[in-house]
Amino acid sequence: MMVLVTRKVWGLKVWMAALAFVVVLPLFAAPDTAQAGRDGDDGRRSEFTGIIQERPERSLQGKWVIGGRAFTTDGGTEFDQSEGTLTVGSCAKVEVRNGRVHEIDSEPMRDCQ
């Protein structure tokens, strides 16, 4: 009888520790997500500039390879071609927010040299 009670208590402690681990640990692991930005952006942004090596054939949405890195764009991705058209061989900057491509901008070739 004592062994059964001990196992139940031990099992309860394990579940409580697991729950605390799942709930509390992310608060310390990602402190930058505690405050969201103005437009729902949680601050996880990155930019990359390189030469366009591949791009979708018929539209702007799809698979891109820029500077050796693969990116996938969708209907929510913005495109800025004010510095020139986004063609293979031209320079582009990719802005990634929260793990998705937010924008691809044409850039002057000097930015890729």
C-alpha positions as CSV (number, residue, x, y, z in Angstrom):
1,M,0.0,0.0,0.0
2,M,2.8,2.4,0.9
3,V,4.6,1.7,-2.4
4,L,1.4,2.5,-4.4
5,V,1.0,5.9,-2.6
6,T,4.7,6.7,-3.1
7,R,4.4,6.0,-6.8
8,K,1.3,8.2,-7.1
9,V,3.0,11.1,-5.3
10,W,6.1,10.6,-7.4
11,G,4.0,10.5,-10.6
12,L,2.3,13.7,-9.6
13,K,5.6,15.5,-9.0
14,V,6.9,14.4,-12.4
15,W,3.8,15.8,-14.1
16,M,4.0,19.1,-12.2
17,A,7.7,19.4,-13.1
18,A,7.0,18.7,-16.7
19,L,4.2,21.3,-16.7
20,A,6.4,23.9,-15.1
21,F,9.2,23.1,-17.6
22,V,6.8,23.6,-20.6
23,V,5.2,26.8,-19.3
24,V,8.0,28.6,-17.5
25,L,11.0,27.8,-19.5
26,P,9.9,29.5,-22.7
27,L,9.5,32.8,-20.7
28,F,13.2,32.7,-20.0
29,A,14.3,31.2,-23.3
30,A,12.7,34.0,-25.4
31,P,12.6,37.2,-23.4
32,D,12.4,39.3,-26.7
33,T,8.9,38.0,-27.4
34,A,7.5,39.4,-24.2
35,Q,6.7,42.8,-25.9
36,A,5.2,42.9,-29.4
37,G,6.0,45.7,-31.8
38,R,3.5,48.1,-33.2
39,D,2.2,45.9,-36.0
40,G,2.3,42.5,-34.1
41,D,5.9,42.0,-35.0
42,D,7.7,40.4,-32.0
43,G,11.1,41.7,-33.1
44,R,12.5,38.6,-34.8
45,R,13.8,40.2,-38.0
46,S,16.7,39.6,-40.3
47,E,18.0,41.0,-43.6
48,F,20.1,39.4,-46.2
49,T,21.6,41.0,-49.4
50,G,22.9,39.0,-52.4
51,I,22.7,38.3,-56.1
52,I,19.5,36.7,-57.4
53,Q,20.4,33.3,-58.7
54,E,16.9,31.8,-59.2
55,R,13.4,33.3,-59.1
56,P,9.9,32.1,-60.0
57,E,9.3,32.1,-63.7
58,R,5.8,33.5,-64.1
59,S,5.2,35.5,-60.9
60,L,6.9,36.9,-57.9
61,Q,5.5,34.3,-55.5
62,G,7.5,31.0,-55.1
63,K,11.1,29.9,-54.6
64,W,13.9,32.3,-54.8
65,V,17.7,31.7,-54.4
66,I,19.5,34.9,-53.4
67,G,23.2,34.8,-52.6
68,G,23.1,31.0,-52.2
69,R,20.1,31.0,-49.8
70,A,16.7,29.7,-50.6
71,F,13.6,31.8,-49.8
72,T,9.9,31.1,-50.5
73,T,7.6,34.1,-51.1
74,D,3.8,34.1,-50.9
75,G,0.9,36.5,-51.5
76,G,1.8,38.4,-48.3
77,T,5.3,39.2,-49.5
78,E,6.0,42.8,-50.6
79,F,8.3,43.5,-53.5
80,D,10.1,46.8,-54.2
81,Q,11.6,47.2,-57.6
82,S,12.5,50.9,-57.4
83,E,16.2,50.2,-57.8
84,G,15.6,48.0,-60.8
85,T,13.7,44.8,-61.8
86,L,14.2,41.7,-59.7
87,T,15.9,39.6,-62.4
88,V,18.5,36.8,-62.2
89,G,21.9,38.5,-61.8
90,S,20.6,41.6,-60.1
91,C,21.1,42.6,-56.4
92,A,18.4,42.2,-53.9
93,K,17.8,42.5,-50.2
94,V,15.5,40.0,-48.4
95,E,13.7,41.0,-45.2
96,V,12.5,38.2,-43.0
97,R,10.1,38.7,-40.1
98,N,9.1,36.0,-37.8
99,G,10.3,33.3,-40.1
100,R,8.6,34.4,-43.3
101,V,9.8,36.6,-46.2
102,H,8.2,40.0,-45.6
103,E,9.8,41.9,-48.5
104,I,12.3,41.6,-51.3
105,D,13.8,44.8,-52.5
106,S,15.9,45.5,-55.6
107,E,19.2,47.1,-54.6
108,P,22.0,48.9,-56.5
109,M,24.7,46.4,-57.6
110,R,27.3,48.1,-55.4
111,D,25.4,46.7,-52.3
112,C,26.2,43.2,-53.4
113,Q,30.0,43.7,-54.1
